[in-house]
Each structure stands twice: as C-alpha cells, then as structure tokens.
Amino acid sequence: MTDAIDVLVIGTEPPCPRCDLLGILVKECAPANVELNLSHCAFDAEEATALGKRLGRKIGTAKHVSKDADIPMDWDAVYGLIEQQKASARPDCRPADLWTAELDALLRPCGEAAESTGYLMTPVLVVNGEVVHHGSIPSRGQIMGWLS
C-alpha cells in the first residue's frame, strides 16, 4: 500500500523564484514510497483565503508584510537581484533558477515580521492540511521531515 501526502504551495501566480523552488524541493524530497499530491495556488486564491480565515491569519507576499509592518524595503534591490540572475540564466530557465540565498536574505525582515502582523508570508507550505512553514525556503532536511 502506498501512502499519500497532500502538499500545497501557496505563493504568487505565476510563481516567483521562491514559490517555484519550494515546489521543486518538495518533489525532490518526497519519499519514493509515497504518492505525492502536490498543488500550487496563488495567495489570493479561494483555497488560500479559506485557509487563512480558518487560521485567523492573512496570506500575502513580502510586499504585504512590509506595508503592514511599516518595514522599509529596497524593492529595487530585490527585483534587481532577480534581473541580474535572469541576465546570466539560460533563455528557457524557470523561476526557481533565479532564486539565490541573497534573495531570501533581502526578504528576511518581512519574514521575521510576518507573525507579528498576522501573516502567513509566501511561500507557504501546507502538508496534509497543516501549515508547516512560511516566509522562506526551508532546508531539504526540514522538508524531508515534514513529508516522512
């Protein structure tokens, strides 16, 4: 008998580098003996909104958190980093190919403020209906633990 795991990545549509990478990592980290039901939805989709309401939280992006928490962000630096990655990437690259640890570092102040502002910040990882992570790219080890 094969076990099944339902995984939802809540992010942006189309997926940003972080949201796309999280989906890829989930696929790579899923145990071989498990049927992985992986889906993606936008933070403002009905499914995400319903989850947020059930948990008494808002679901949004780093921009939403920075605005609500009054965090000054250098968005030009964030988008400039992505464009810099894009300039050196293959023409057929996918959003995940544009992710860097520096991108997570630039967005970290928003991730740290998400809890205090009542947000689940994208990317949000939901495993079998339970939010296990949000706001950054978790390690492969963490993902494997949540999927095992």
KAVENDA-V838864 format. One record per pair of residues at least 12 apart in sequence whose C-alpha atoms are under 10 Angstrom apart, sorted by sequence separation. I is the first residue (numbers start at 1). J is the second residue. D is the distance in whole Angstrom. If there is no record, write none. Layout:
# KAVENDA-V838864
i=I j=J d=D
i=I j=J d=D
This chain:
# KAVENDA-V838864
i=10 j=22 d=10
i=26 j=38 d=8
i=48 j=60 d=10
i=63 j=75 d=9
i=85 j=97 d=8
i=86 j=98 d=6
i=121 j=133 d=9
i=122 j=134 d=6
i=123 j=135 d=5
i=124 j=136 d=8
i=125 j=137 d=10
i=9 j=22 d=7
i=10 j=23 d=10
i=82 j=95 d=9
i=85 j=98 d=5
i=86 j=99 d=10
i=120 j=133 d=9
i=121 j=134 d=6
i=122 j=135 d=5
i=123 j=136 d=6
i=124 j=137 d=9
i=125 j=138 d=9
i=133 j=146 d=10
i=9 j=23 d=7
i=24 j=38 d=10
i=44 j=58 d=10
i=45 j=59 d=10
i=84 j=98 d=9
i=85 j=99 d=8
i=120 j=134 d=6
i=121 j=135 d=5
i=122 j=136 d=7
i=123 j=137 d=8
i=132 j=146 d=7
i=8 j=23 d=9
i=23 j=38 d=8
i=43 j=58 d=9
i=44 j=59 d=7
i=82 j=97 d=10
i=83 j=98 d=8
i=85 j=100 d=8
i=119 j=134 d=9
i=120 j=135 d=7
i=121 j=136 d=8
i=122 j=137 d=10
i=123 j=138 d=10
i=7 j=23 d=9
i=23 j=39 d=8
i=43 j=59 d=6
i=44 j=60 d=8
i=82 j=98 d=6
i=119 j=135 d=9
i=127 j=143 d=10
i=9 j=26 d=9
i=23 j=40 d=8
i=42 j=59 d=10
i=43 j=60 d=6
i=44 j=61 d=10
i=81 j=98 d=9
i=82 j=99 d=7
i=8 j=26 d=10
i=42 j=60 d=9
i=43 j=61 d=8
i=81 j=99 d=9
i=82 j=100 d=9
i=125 j=143 d=9
i=128 j=146 d=10
i=7 j=26 d=8
i=81 j=100 d=9
i=115 j=134 d=10
i=127 j=146 d=7
i=128 j=147 d=9
i=7 j=27 d=10
i=20 j=40 d=9
i=114 j=134 d=9
i=115 j=135 d=10
i=126 j=146 d=10
i=127 j=147 d=7
i=19 j=40 d=9
i=81 j=102 d=8
i=82 j=103 d=8
i=114 j=135 d=8
i=125 j=146 d=10
i=19 j=41 d=10
i=81 j=103 d=7
i=113 j=135 d=10
i=19 j=42 d=10
i=111 j=134 d=8
i=112 j=135 d=8
i=78 j=102 d=9
i=79 j=103 d=9
i=111 j=135 d=5
i=112 j=136 d=10
i=5 j=30 d=9
i=15 j=40 d=9
i=78 j=103 d=7
i=81 j=106 d=10
i=110 j=135 d=8
i=111 j=136 d=7
i=5 j=31 d=10
i=14 j=40 d=10
i=15 j=41 d=9
i=77 j=103 d=9
i=78 j=104 d=9
i=110 j=136 d=10
i=13 j=40 d=9
i=14 j=41 d=9
i=15 j=42 d=8
i=78 j=105 d=10
i=108 j=135 d=8
i=3 j=31 d=10
i=12 j=40 d=9
i=13 j=41 d=7
i=14 j=42 d=8
i=78 j=106 d=7
i=107 j=135 d=8
i=108 j=136 d=8
i=4 j=33 d=9
i=5 j=34 d=7
i=6 j=35 d=9
i=7 j=36 d=7
i=8 j=37 d=8
i=9 j=38 d=8
i=10 j=39 d=9
i=11 j=40 d=7
i=12 j=41 d=7
i=13 j=42 d=5
i=77 j=106 d=8
i=78 j=107 d=8
i=107 j=136 d=8
i=2 j=32 d=10
i=3 j=33 d=7
i=4 j=34 d=5
i=5 j=35 d=6
i=6 j=36 d=6
i=7 j=37 d=6
i=8 j=38 d=6
i=9 j=39 d=6
i=10 j=40 d=6
i=11 j=41 d=6
i=12 j=42 d=5
i=13 j=43 d=8
i=2 j=33 d=6
i=3 j=34 d=5
i=4 j=35 d=4
i=5 j=36 d=5
i=6 j=37 d=5
i=7 j=38 d=5
i=8 j=39 d=5
i=9 j=40 d=5
i=10 j=41 d=5
i=11 j=42 d=5
i=12 j=43 d=6
i=13 j=44 d=9
i=75 j=106 d=9
i=104 j=135 d=9
i=105 j=136 d=9
i=1 j=33 d=9
i=2 j=34 d=6
i=3 j=35 d=6
i=4 j=36 d=6
i=5 j=37 d=6
i=6 j=38 d=6
i=7 j=39 d=6
i=8 j=40 d=6
i=9 j=41 d=7
i=10 j=42 d=6
i=11 j=43 d=5
i=12 j=44 d=8
i=13 j=45 d=10
i=74 j=106 d=8
i=75 j=107 d=9
i=104 j=136 d=6
i=1 j=34 d=9
i=2 j=35 d=6
i=3 j=36 d=9
i=4 j=37 d=7
i=5 j=38 d=8
i=6 j=39 d=8
i=7 j=40 d=8
i=8 j=41 d=7
i=9 j=42 d=9
i=10 j=43 d=6
i=11 j=44 d=9
i=12 j=45 d=10
i=73 j=106 d=8
i=74 j=107 d=10
i=103 j=136 d=10
i=104 j=137 d=7
i=9 j=43 d=9
i=10 j=44 d=9
i=11 j=45 d=10
i=73 j=107 d=8
i=10 j=45 d=9
i=101 j=136 d=10
i=73 j=109 d=9
i=101 j=137 d=9
i=10 j=47 d=9
i=11 j=48 d=9
i=72 j=109 d=9
i=73 j=110 d=9
i=10 j=48 d=7
i=71 j=109 d=8
i=72 j=110 d=10
i=99 j=137 d=10
i=8 j=47 d=10
i=9 j=48 d=10
i=71 j=110 d=7
i=8 j=48 d=9
i=69 j=109 d=10
i=70 j=110 d=10
i=66 j=107 d=9
i=69 j=110 d=8
i=68 j=110 d=10
i=71 j=113 d=9
i=66 j=109 d=8
i=67 j=110 d=9
i=70 j=113 d=10
i=63 j=107 d=9
i=65 j=109 d=9
i=66 j=110 d=6
i=69 j=113 d=7
i=62 j=107 d=7
i=65 j=110 d=6
i=66 j=111 d=9
i=68 j=113 d=9
i=69 j=114 d=8
i=61 j=107 d=10
i=62 j=108 d=9
i=64 j=110 d=9
i=65 j=111 d=8
i=68 j=114 d=9
i=62 j=109 d=9
i=63 j=110 d=8
i=65 j=112 d=10
i=66 j=113 d=8
i=69 j=116 d=8
i=11 j=59 d=9
i=12 j=60 d=9
i=62 j=110 d=6
i=65 j=113 d=7
i=66 j=114 d=9
i=68 j=116 d=10
i=69 j=117 d=6
i=10 j=59 d=9
i=11 j=60 d=8
i=12 j=61 d=8
i=61 j=110 d=9
i=62 j=111 d=7
i=65 j=114 d=6
i=68 j=117 d=7
i=69 j=118 d=10
i=10 j=60 d=9
i=11 j=61 d=8
i=61 j=111 d=9
i=64 j=114 d=9
i=65 j=115 d=9
i=67 j=117 d=10
i=68 j=118 d=9
i=62 j=113 d=10
i=65 j=116 d=10
i=66 j=117 d=9
i=68 j=119 d=9
i=62 j=114 d=8
i=65 j=117 d=7
i=61 j=114 d=10
i=64 j=117 d=10
i=65 j=118 d=9
i=60 j=114 d=9
i=65 j=119 d=7
i=59 j=114 d=10
i=64 j=119 d=9
i=65 j=120 d=9
i=58 j=114 d=9
i=65 j=121 d=7
i=57 j=114 d=10
i=62 j=119 d=10
i=64 j=121 d=8
i=57 j=115 d=9
i=61 j=119 d=9
i=62 j=120 d=10
i=63 j=121 d=9
i=58 j=117 d=9
i=59 j=118 d=9
i=60 j=119 d=7
i=61 j=120 d=8
i=62 j=121 d=6
i=57 j=117 d=9
i=58 j=118 d=6
i=59 j=119 d=5
i=60 j=120 d=7
i=61 j=121 d=5
i=62 j=122 d=7
i=57 j=118 d=5
i=58 j=119 d=5
i=59 j=120 d=5
i=60 j=121 d=5
i=61 j=122 d=5
i=62 j=123 d=10
i=56 j=118 d=8
i=57 j=119 d=5
i=58 j=120 d=6
i=59 j=121 d=6
i=60 j=122 d=6
i=61 j=123 d=8
i=55 j=118 d=10
i=56 j=119 d=9
i=57 j=120 d=7
i=58 j=121 d=8
i=59 j=122 d=7
i=60 j=123 d=9
i=61 j=124 d=10
i=57 j=121 d=10
i=59 j=123 d=10
i=60 j=124 d=9
i=17 j=82 d=8
i=55 j=120 d=10
i=59 j=124 d=8
i=16 j=82 d=10
i=52 j=118 d=10
i=52 j=119 d=9
i=52 j=120 d=8
i=25 j=96 d=10
i=24 j=96 d=8
i=21 j=94 d=9
i=23 j=96 d=9
i=62 j=135 d=8
i=20 j=94 d=8
i=21 j=95 d=8
i=22 j=96 d=8
i=61 j=135 d=8
i=20 j=95 d=6
i=21 j=96 d=4
i=51 j=126 d=10
i=59 j=134 d=10
i=60 j=135 d=10
i=19 j=95 d=8
i=20 j=96 d=5
i=21 j=97 d=8
i=48 j=124 d=9
i=55 j=131 d=9
i=17 j=94 d=8
i=18 j=95 d=8
i=19 j=96 d=8
i=20 j=97 d=9
i=21 j=98 d=9
i=43 j=120 d=9
i=16 j=94 d=9
i=17 j=95 d=4
i=18 j=96 d=6
i=20 j=98 d=10
i=21 j=99 d=7
i=43 j=121 d=9
i=51 j=129 d=9
i=15 j=94 d=9
i=16 j=95 d=6
i=17 j=96 d=4
i=18 j=97 d=9
i=20 j=99 d=9
i=43 j=122 d=7
i=51 j=130 d=9
i=15 j=95 d=7
i=16 j=96 d=7
i=17 j=97 d=7
i=18 j=98 d=9
i=19 j=99 d=10
i=42 j=122 d=9
i=43 j=123 d=9
i=51 j=131 d=9
i=14 j=95 d=9
i=15 j=96 d=9
i=17 j=98 d=6
i=18 j=99 d=6
i=42 j=123 d=10
i=43 j=124 d=9
i=16 j=98 d=9
i=17 j=99 d=5
i=18 j=100 d=9
i=16 j=99 d=9
i=17 j=100 d=9
i=18 j=101 d=10
i=41 j=124 d=10
i=40 j=124 d=10
i=18 j=103 d=9
i=40 j=125 d=10
i=17 j=103 d=9
i=18 j=104 d=8
i=39 j=126 d=10
i=38 j=126 d=10
i=38 j=127 d=9
i=37 j=127 d=10
i=37 j=128 d=10
i=26 j=125 d=9
i=23 j=123 d=10
i=22 j=123 d=7
i=21 j=123 d=10
i=22 j=124 d=9
i=23 j=125 d=9
i=19 j=122 d=7
i=20 j=123 d=9
i=22 j=125 d=8
i=18 j=122 d=8
i=19 j=123 d=5
i=18 j=123 d=7
i=19 j=124 d=8
i=16 j=122 d=10
i=17 j=123 d=10
i=19 j=125 d=9
i=16 j=123 d=9
i=15 j=123 d=9
i=10 j=120 d=10
i=11 j=121 d=8
i=12 j=122 d=8
i=10 j=121 d=9
i=11 j=122 d=5
i=12 j=123 d=8
i=29 j=140 d=7
i=36 j=147 d=9
i=10 j=122 d=6
i=11 j=123 d=5
i=25 j=137 d=9
i=28 j=140 d=9
i=29 j=141 d=8
i=9 j=122 d=9
i=10 j=123 d=6
i=11 j=124 d=7
i=25 j=138 d=9
i=29 j=142 d=9
i=30 j=143 d=8
i=31 j=144 d=8
i=34 j=147 d=9
i=9 j=123 d=7
i=10 j=124 d=5
i=11 j=125 d=9
i=22 j=136 d=9
i=25 j=139 d=9
i=26 j=140 d=8
i=29 j=143 d=7
i=30 j=144 d=7
i=34 j=148 d=9
i=9 j=124 d=6
i=10 j=125 d=7
i=22 j=137 d=6
i=25 j=140 d=7
i=28 j=143 d=10
i=29 j=144 d=5
i=30 j=145 d=10
i=8 j=124 d=8
i=9 j=125 d=5
i=10 j=126 d=8
i=19 j=135 d=10
i=21 j=137 d=8
i=22 j=138 d=8
i=27 j=143 d=10
i=28 j=144 d=9
i=29 j=145 d=9
i=30 j=146 d=9
i=31 j=147 d=7
i=8 j=125 d=6
i=9 j=126 d=6
i=18 j=135 d=9
i=19 j=136 d=9
i=22 j=139 d=10
i=26 j=143 d=7
i=29 j=146 d=10
i=30 j=147 d=6
i=31 j=148 d=7
i=7 j=125 d=7
i=8 j=126 d=5
i=9 j=127 d=9
i=18 j=136 d=7
i=19 j=137 d=8
i=22 j=140 d=10
i=25 j=143 d=8
i=26 j=144 d=8
i=29 j=147 d=8
i=30 j=148 d=8
i=7 j=126 d=6
i=8 j=127 d=7
i=18 j=137 d=7
i=25 j=144 d=9
i=29 j=148 d=9
i=6 j=126 d=8
i=7 j=127 d=5
i=8 j=128 d=8
i=26 j=146 d=10
i=6 j=127 d=6
i=7 j=128 d=6
i=8 j=129 d=8
i=22 j=143 d=9
i=26 j=147 d=8
i=5 j=127 d=7
i=6 j=128 d=5
i=7 j=129 d=8
i=8 j=130 d=10
i=9 j=131 d=10
i=5 j=128 d=6
i=6 j=129 d=8
i=7 j=130 d=9
i=8 j=131 d=9
i=11 j=134 d=10
i=4 j=128 d=9
i=5 j=129 d=10
i=6 j=130 d=10
i=7 j=131 d=10
i=9 j=133 d=10
i=10 j=134 d=9
i=11 j=135 d=10
i=9 j=134 d=10
i=7 j=147 d=9
i=5 j=146 d=10
i=6 j=147 d=9
i=5 j=147 d=7
i=4 j=147 d=10
i=5 j=148 d=9
